[in-house]
Amino acid sequence: MLSQVDEVASSAHADLQKVTGLDELEAWRVRYLGRKSKLISILRSLAALPVDERRDIGARANQVKNQLEASLAQKKEELDSSVNLSLTRESIDISLPGQPYHLGRLHPTTKTTREICDIFISMGFQIAEGPEVEWEYYNFEALNMPAEHPARDGFATLWVDYKTETGARPMLMRTHTSPVQIRTMEQVKPPIRVIAPGRVYRYEATDATHEWMFSQVEGLAVDKNITMADLKGTLFEFARRLFGTDRKCRFRCDYFPFVEPGVEIAIDCFMCGGKGCRLCGNSGWIEILGAGMVHPEVLRGCGIDPEVYSGFAFGMGVERIPILRFGIDDIRHFYSNDLRFLRQF
Ligand code: FA5
């Protein structure tokens, strides 16, 4: 039995060398010092031994037990201090100042578009959408502008070569959001109340109020008994909500082949207060939208009987609105990607 105690002692010491973590150390303790371990069983069986053997084996077994307990305590201390060391190394100093990082924000055109849409949605309009690369038919012909119509000159067009097996078909970058009127009336029958926000493109020189790519919001209402008074009431209410009651709003005749009669709405120039300056082209006014009563030919082309239904439509330039509200002196700031400008919104 004495030799068994020595075997336990040597294998316990050898195994302890291999222990690398606290879990392994606990397993080692259970194996060599636990209630069911060999050493404890020997100690328990001492009472049944003759007195001489009990004294020798008991003394040795207790000595081994004390050594193993001391080794266990020492190993535990070593492991604890190495865990603490690695925790200290991996710890984060939360008092250090953080890395500054910039939050993204919405572009002023997106913000304004959403604001415009919210106003019309509160009046019962729904959002409609159309493609930016458009068929000539929707951009011009269906809007009462057949080929060679002089009004096409007002929409300097970027053409797209679209080749099919049967030959090229004329496509273009839409010059206005009005094609969405046609696409909507082809799909939905009156009553209709939609607004269509989106980008448009014109092949023209830029200046303080003209870009070659800009955004518009189109509006269309078709129903029985819609009159010019509805158009004026809707657009004046829109201007009042967006610009407040202090700004002057000019409503006067204009010509667009797809409406009859046609009108334009302009707001007094913020920069000169109406006296005339570089921004407003010395007119004292900045035009924000074109509008009118939908032409009977356009309604008929979409299968809507103009004897029964009438409607109004409008198309506004989105960037012109923050220009007027926040006093921006040049539309070209919007797309020149100067963050000092964009971060102000
Ligand atoms: C149109 O585009 C018509 N489709 C509007 C319309 C719709 C009339 C429905 C009647 C019925 P116009 O070319 O005037 O019209 O453009 C409308 C608005 O877009 C202008 O009032 C102006 O605010 C803005 N706009 C026009 N050209 C530019 C440009 N180059 N850069 C920035 N904004 C522009």
Boltz pocket constraint, residues with backbone or C-beta under 6 A from the ligand:
constraints:
  - pocket:
      binder: B
      contacts: [[A, 154], [A, 175], [A, 176], [A, 177], [A, 178], [A, 202], [A, 204], [A, 209], [A, 210], [A, 211], [A, 212], [A, 214], [A, 215], [A, 216], [A, 219], [A, 256], [A, 259], [A, 262], [A, 263], [A, 265], [A, 287], [A, 288], [A, 289], [A, 290], [A, 291], [A, 292], [A, 313], [A, 314], [A, 315], [A, 316], [A, 317], [A, 318], [A, 319], [A, 320], [A, 331]]
      max_distance: 6.0
